[in-house]
Amino acid sequence: MRRRTWLWLATGAGIAFVGGFWLFRRKGPLPSQQEVKMSLNELAVNIRQGQPLVDALKQTASKTNNAHLKSVWEEVLNEVFQGKSLSRAMAAHPEVFSPDLLTTVQQGERQGKLDVALLQYAGR
């Protein structure tokens, strides 16, 4: 009985390790604040040029060099495409987007000046 329990524990631990390793390795290292601000600036410029939000997000994701940030932008794009607001989609990624950024995005959405809000935040 003890041997069976030990085997189940070892198998479970091995699966958890491999799954966790694959999940975190797939996205790569977290982006720096500078990388996030550069991509926010890219998003703001695309919006200011009159691109729909979904197209602006696609272009921002395609120009991002950090694999983790690219993956996050693609997930945000999917959620926005499904009808969520940008701020709600970004809120699902607290490891990348800070609470003060989310507040700024929410204010920009409410005021209809998302591009201005993003540019101001990126310029900090």
PyRosetta script that sets phi, psi and omega in degrees:
from pyrosetta import init, pose_from_sequence

init()
pose = pose_from_sequence("MRRRTWLWLATGAGIAFVGGFWLFRRKGPLPSQQEVKMSLNELAVNIRQGQPLVDALKQTASKTNNAHLKSVWEEVLNEVFQGKSLSRAMAAHPEVFSPDLLTTVQQGERQGKLDVALLQYAGR")
pose.set_psi(1, -42.7)
pose.set_omega(1, 179.9)
pose.set_phi(2, -64.1)
pose.set_psi(2, -39.8)
pose.set_omega(2, -179.0)
pose.set_phi(3, -64.3)
pose.set_psi(3, -40.9)
pose.set_omega(3, 179.4)
pose.set_phi(4, -63.3)
pose.set_psi(4, -44.3)
pose.set_omega(4, 178.3)
pose.set_phi(5, -60.9)
pose.set_psi(5, -44.2)
pose.set_omega(5, 179.7)
pose.set_phi(6, -62.2)
pose.set_psi(6, -40.3)
pose.set_omega(6, 179.3)
pose.set_phi(7, -64.6)
pose.set_psi(7, -41.4)
pose.set_omega(7, 177.9)
pose.set_phi(8, -63.4)
pose.set_psi(8, -42.9)
pose.set_omega(8, 178.6)
pose.set_phi(9, -63.8)
pose.set_psi(9, -44.5)
pose.set_omega(9, -180.0)
pose.set_phi(10, -64.3)
pose.set_psi(10, -41.2)
pose.set_omega(10, 179.1)
pose.set_phi(11, -64.7)
pose.set_psi(11, -45.0)
pose.set_omega(11, 179.0)
pose.set_phi(12, -62.0)
pose.set_psi(12, -42.8)
pose.set_omega(12, 179.5)
pose.set_phi(13, -64.5)
pose.set_psi(13, -40.6)
pose.set_omega(13, 178.9)
pose.set_phi(14, -63.7)
pose.set_psi(14, -43.2)
pose.set_omega(14, 178.4)
pose.set_phi(15, -63.9)
pose.set_psi(15, -43.2)
pose.set_omega(15, 179.3)
pose.set_phi(16, -62.5)
pose.set_psi(16, -41.4)
pose.set_omega(16, -179.9)
pose.set_phi(17, -64.1)
pose.set_psi(17, -48.5)
pose.set_omega(17, -178.8)
pose.set_phi(18, -64.4)
pose.set_psi(18, -43.6)
pose.set_omega(18, 179.2)
pose.set_phi(19, -62.1)
pose.set_psi(19, -45.8)
pose.set_omega(19, 178.7)
pose.set_phi(20, -64.8)
pose.set_psi(20, -42.9)
pose.set_omega(20, 178.9)
pose.set_phi(21, -61.2)
pose.set_psi(21, -45.3)
pose.set_omega(21, -179.3)
pose.set_phi(22, -64.0)
pose.set_psi(22, -43.0)
pose.set_omega(22, -177.8)
pose.set_phi(23, -62.2)
pose.set_psi(23, -48.7)
pose.set_omega(23, -176.8)
pose.set_phi(24, -76.6)
pose.set_psi(24, -33.2)
pose.set_omega(24, 178.6)
pose.set_phi(25, -70.5)
pose.set_psi(25, -33.1)
pose.set_omega(25, -178.2)
pose.set_phi(26, -60.2)
pose.set_psi(26, -39.7)
pose.set_omega(26, -176.8)
pose.set_phi(27, -85.5)
pose.set_psi(27, -23.9)
pose.set_omega(27, -179.8)
pose.set_phi(28, 84.9)
pose.set_psi(28, -172.9)
pose.set_omega(28, -176.8)
pose.set_phi(29, -70.1)
pose.set_psi(29, 153.3)
pose.set_omega(29, 177.5)
pose.set_phi(30, -62.9)
pose.set_psi(30, 145.1)
pose.set_omega(30, 178.2)
pose.set_phi(31, -74.9)
pose.set_psi(31, 154.4)
pose.set_omega(31, 174.9)
pose.set_phi(32, -77.6)
pose.set_psi(32, 163.5)
pose.set_omega(32, 176.9)
pose.set_phi(33, -59.8)
pose.set_psi(33, -35.1)
pose.set_omega(33, 178.9)
pose.set_phi(34, -64.5)
pose.set_psi(34, -41.2)
pose.set_omega(34, 178.2)
pose.set_phi(35, -64.6)
pose.set_psi(35, -40.6)
pose.set_omega(35, 178.7)
pose.set_phi(36, -63.9)
pose.set_psi(36, -44.7)
pose.set_omega(36, -179.1)
pose.set_phi(37, -65.0)
pose.set_psi(37, -37.3)
pose.set_omega(37, 177.6)
pose.set_phi(38, -64.2)
pose.set_psi(38, -40.4)
pose.set_omega(38, 179.9)
pose.set_phi(39, -72.1)
pose.set_psi(39, -32.6)
pose.set_omega(39, 174.9)
pose.set_phi(40, -65.3)
pose.set_psi(40, -39.0)
pose.set_omega(40, 177.1)
pose.set_phi(41, -62.7)
pose.set_psi(41, -43.5)
pose.set_omega(41, 177.3)
pose.set_phi(42, -59.9)
pose.set_psi(42, -44.8)
pose.set_omega(42, 179.2)
pose.set_phi(43, -62.3)
pose.set_psi(43, -44.0)
pose.set_omega(43, -179.5)
pose.set_phi(44, -62.5)
pose.set_psi(44, -43.5)
pose.set_omega(44, 179.9)
pose.set_phi(45, -63.5)
pose.set_psi(45, -42.3)
pose.set_omega(45, 178.6)
pose.set_phi(46, -62.3)
pose.set_psi(46, -42.0)
pose.set_omega(46, 178.8)
pose.set_phi(47, -66.2)
pose.set_psi(47, -42.4)
pose.set_omega(47, -179.3)
pose.set_phi(48, -62.4)
pose.set_psi(48, -31.7)
pose.set_omega(48, 178.7)
pose.set_phi(49, -76.1)
pose.set_psi(49, -0.5)
pose.set_omega(49, 175.6)
pose.set_phi(50, 95.2)
pose.set_psi(50, 7.4)
pose.set_omega(50, 178.7)
pose.set_phi(51, -71.3)
pose.set_psi(51, 142.4)
pose.set_omega(51, 171.6)
pose.set_phi(52, -60.7)
pose.set_psi(52, 153.4)
pose.set_omega(52, -175.5)
pose.set_phi(53, -56.6)
pose.set_psi(53, -41.8)
pose.set_omega(53, -179.1)
pose.set_phi(54, -61.8)
pose.set_psi(54, -44.1)
pose.set_omega(54, 178.3)
pose.set_phi(55, -66.1)
pose.set_psi(55, -39.1)
pose.set_omega(55, 178.6)
pose.set_phi(56, -63.7)
pose.set_psi(56, -39.9)
pose.set_omega(56, 178.0)
pose.set_phi(57, -67.0)
pose.set_psi(57, -39.7)
pose.set_omega(57, 177.4)
pose.set_phi(58, -59.5)
pose.set_psi(58, -46.0)
pose.set_omega(58, -178.3)
pose.set_phi(59, -67.5)
pose.set_psi(59, -39.3)
pose.set_omega(59, 178.5)
pose.set_phi(60, -62.3)
pose.set_psi(60, -45.0)
pose.set_omega(60, 179.1)
pose.set_phi(61, -62.3)
pose.set_psi(61, -39.3)
pose.set_omega(61, -177.3)
pose.set_phi(62, -70.2)
pose.set_psi(62, -25.9)
pose.set_omega(62, -178.7)
pose.set_phi(63, -93.6)
pose.set_psi(63, 0.1)
pose.set_omega(63, -178.8)
pose.set_phi(64, -85.6)
pose.set_psi(64, 131.6)
pose.set_omega(64, -178.3)
pose.set_phi(65, -89.1)
pose.set_psi(65, -29.0)
pose.set_omega(65, -178.7)
pose.set_phi(66, -74.9)
pose.set_psi(66, 124.5)
pose.set_omega(66, -175.4)
pose.set_phi(67, -63.2)
pose.set_psi(67, -39.3)
pose.set_omega(67, 180.0)
pose.set_phi(68, -65.4)
pose.set_psi(68, -46.5)
pose.set_omega(68, -179.5)
pose.set_phi(69, -64.5)
pose.set_psi(69, -39.2)
pose.set_omega(69, 177.0)
pose.set_phi(70, -59.9)
pose.set_psi(70, -45.3)
pose.set_omega(70, 178.9)
pose.set_phi(71, -62.1)
pose.set_psi(71, -41.4)
pose.set_omega(71, 179.0)
pose.set_phi(72, -64.0)
pose.set_psi(72, -46.2)
pose.set_omega(72, 179.3)
pose.set_phi(73, -61.4)
pose.set_psi(73, -37.2)
pose.set_omega(73, 178.6)
pose.set_phi(74, -66.4)
pose.set_psi(74, -38.0)
pose.set_omega(74, 176.4)
pose.set_phi(75, -67.6)
pose.set_psi(75, -40.9)
pose.set_omega(75, 176.8)
pose.set_phi(76, -61.8)
pose.set_psi(76, -43.8)
pose.set_omega(76, 177.9)
pose.set_phi(77, -56.9)
pose.set_psi(77, -46.3)
pose.set_omega(77, 179.0)
pose.set_phi(78, -58.9)
pose.set_psi(78, -44.3)
pose.set_omega(78, -177.8)
pose.set_phi(79, -69.6)
pose.set_psi(79, -38.4)
pose.set_omega(79, 176.7)
pose.set_phi(80, -66.1)
pose.set_psi(80, -40.1)
pose.set_omega(80, 178.5)
pose.set_phi(81, -62.0)
pose.set_psi(81, -30.9)
pose.set_omega(81, 179.0)
pose.set_phi(82, -83.6)
pose.set_psi(82, -1.9)
pose.set_omega(82, 173.9)
pose.set_phi(83, 112.9)
pose.set_psi(83, -2.5)
pose.set_omega(83, 177.9)
pose.set_phi(84, -76.0)
pose.set_psi(84, 155.6)
pose.set_omega(84, 174.2)
pose.set_phi(85, -73.2)
pose.set_psi(85, 160.3)
pose.set_omega(85, 179.3)
pose.set_phi(86, -60.7)
pose.set_psi(86, -43.9)
pose.set_omega(86, -178.2)
pose.set_phi(87, -63.0)
pose.set_psi(87, -39.5)
pose.set_omega(87, 178.6)
pose.set_phi(88, -68.4)
pose.set_psi(88, -39.1)
pose.set_omega(88, 179.1)
pose.set_phi(89, -66.5)
pose.set_psi(89, -39.8)
pose.set_omega(89, 179.2)
pose.set_phi(90, -70.6)
pose.set_psi(90, -30.6)
pose.set_omega(90, -178.4)
pose.set_phi(91, -63.5)
pose.set_psi(91, -20.6)
pose.set_omega(91, 178.3)
pose.set_phi(92, -73.1)
pose.set_psi(92, -3.1)
pose.set_omega(92, -176.7)
pose.set_phi(93, -128.9)
pose.set_psi(93, 65.4)
pose.set_omega(93, -177.7)
pose.set_phi(94, -66.6)
pose.set_psi(94, -16.5)
pose.set_omega(94, 178.2)
pose.set_phi(95, -72.6)
pose.set_psi(95, -16.6)
pose.set_omega(95, -178.5)
pose.set_phi(96, -113.7)
pose.set_psi(96, -44.4)
pose.set_omega(96, -173.9)
pose.set_phi(97, -105.3)
pose.set_psi(97, 119.6)
pose.set_omega(97, -176.9)
pose.set_phi(98, -74.3)
pose.set_psi(98, 158.7)
pose.set_omega(98, 178.7)
pose.set_phi(99, -59.5)
pose.set_psi(99, -36.3)
pose.set_omega(99, 179.2)
pose.set_phi(100, -69.3)
pose.set_psi(100, -31.0)
pose.set_omega(100, 173.9)
pose.set_phi(101, -66.5)
pose.set_psi(101, -43.5)
pose.set_omega(101, 179.9)
pose.set_phi(102, -61.8)
pose.set_psi(102, -39.3)
pose.set_omega(102, 176.6)
pose.set_phi(103, -63.5)
pose.set_psi(103, -42.9)
pose.set_omega(103, 178.5)
pose.set_phi(104, -61.6)
pose.set_psi(104, -43.9)
pose.set_omega(104, 179.8)
pose.set_phi(105, -64.6)
pose.set_psi(105, -42.4)
pose.set_omega(105, 178.3)
pose.set_phi(106, -60.3)
pose.set_psi(106, -43.3)
pose.set_omega(106, 178.5)
pose.set_phi(107, -64.2)
pose.set_psi(107, -41.7)
pose.set_omega(107, 178.0)
pose.set_phi(108, -63.4)
pose.set_psi(108, -38.6)
pose.set_omega(108, 177.8)
pose.set_phi(109, -65.6)
pose.set_psi(109, -44.8)
pose.set_omega(109, -179.4)
pose.set_phi(110, -63.1)
pose.set_psi(110, -39.4)
pose.set_omega(110, -176.2)
pose.set_phi(111, -85.8)
pose.set_psi(111, -9.6)
pose.set_omega(111, -177.5)
pose.set_phi(112, 74.5)
pose.set_psi(112, 22.4)
pose.set_omega(112, -179.2)
pose.set_phi(113, -129.0)
pose.set_psi(113, 53.4)
pose.set_omega(113, -177.7)
pose.set_phi(114, -61.4)
pose.set_psi(114, -41.0)
pose.set_omega(114, -179.6)
pose.set_phi(115, -61.3)
pose.set_psi(115, -42.3)
pose.set_omega(115, -180.0)
pose.set_phi(116, -64.7)
pose.set_psi(116, -44.4)
pose.set_omega(116, -179.3)
pose.set_phi(117, -62.3)
pose.set_psi(117, -43.1)
pose.set_omega(117, 179.9)
pose.set_phi(118, -66.4)
pose.set_psi(118, -41.4)
pose.set_omega(118, 178.2)
pose.set_phi(119, -63.7)
pose.set_psi(119, -40.6)
pose.set_omega(119, 178.5)
pose.set_phi(120, -64.2)
pose.set_psi(120, -43.3)
pose.set_omega(120, 179.4)
pose.set_phi(121, -65.9)
pose.set_psi(121, -42.8)
pose.set_omega(121, -178.4)
pose.set_phi(122, -66.5)
pose.set_psi(122, -26.3)
pose.set_omega(122, -179.0)
pose.set_phi(123, -82.1)
pose.set_psi(123, -4.4)
pose.set_omega(123, -179.2)
pose.set_phi(124, -66.3)
pose.dump_pdb("model.pdb")
